[in-house]
Amino acid sequence: MYYYLSIFSEHAIVAARASVMVYDDGNKKWVPSGASQGISKVQIYHHSVNNTFRVVGRKLNDHEVTILVLPYKGCFFSPYILISDGVI
């Protein structure tokens, strides 16, 4: 019964369309996340039972997951970039 309640305790609290990028250390540049290019729908979910959050991004055209992040202490967001531990 708890599992049933737990699944439905998570809901999106905000959503945005974005170009999700990852940093390629080898080439020293930002590249699109995922196999295909395109805009993603990025949502922040809140789990009300556990009081936890996660960030999920999926491509609009094929629903490929482009980002899946569990924010933690020391991690913060801006409209343009996810910064984790001060490393961009």
Beta strands, then each sheet from edge to edge (+ up, - down):
strand 1: 10-18
strand 2: 21-24
strand 3: 29-32
strand 4: 40-47
strand 5: 52-59
strand 6: 65-69
strand 7: 75-77
strand 8: 82-84
sheet 1: 1+ 4- 5+ 6-
sheet 2: 2+ 3-
sheet 3: 7+ 8-
end
